[in-house]
Amino acid sequence: MEMEKDKIRIFSGGCACGAIRYAATTEPVAQIHCQCRDCQMRSGTGHGSYLVFAGGGAVDITGTPTVWTIAGDSGKRKDHAFCSVCGTPVCLTFPATPGVTAIHASSLDDPEHFAPTLRTYASSGHAWDMHDPQLVTFERMPPS
C-alpha cells in the first residue's frame, strides 16, 4: 500500500501468498513497460511492468525469494526474484549496478500507483500489446 507519512510515500507489496514482502521509501527513478522477450516470456503477456528504485537500501525485502539468473542483452547479469511458494515474480536486481531494484508493478499492494512513463524494447513488441502513445518509447534500452 502506498501511504503518505510526513510526505514520504511508501510503496509496499509482495507475493500472492505473503511469504515475501517489500517496502520502498523513495520515489522510483523510472516506471516502465519492457517489451523484451525475457519479460514477455516471464510475464506470459506482451511486456513486464516495473517501478525502478535506486540507492542502497531503497527497497527493503523481507522473506527469502528464489532467484533465477539470466544474462541481459548487454551480457550483464539480471537476478529475477520470485516466491518459491506461490511463484509470484517480485523484483529484479542487477549485480553490475548495485542498489538498483525493479519491482513488478502488479506486486504492489495497490497497483494503481504505477504510473508508467517509458516503454523499452518496443522493437520486440507485438501489435496486440497496446500502449499509451504518450509514453517515451525506445526501440531497445535508453542510452545511459
Salt bridges, closest charged atoms under 4 A:
GLU2 OE2 - ARG9 NH1 2.76
GLU2 OE1 - HIS113 ND1 2.91
GLU27 OE1 - ARG9 NH2 2.68
ASP38 OD2 - LYS78 NZ 3.91
ASP73 OD2 - ARG140 NH2 2.93
ASP79 OD2 - ARG77 NH2 2.78
ASP109 OD2 - ARG21 NH2 2.77
ASP110 OD2 - HIS113 NE2 3.11
ASP129 OD2 - HIS47 ND1 2.96
ASP129 OD2 - HIS131 NE2 3.23
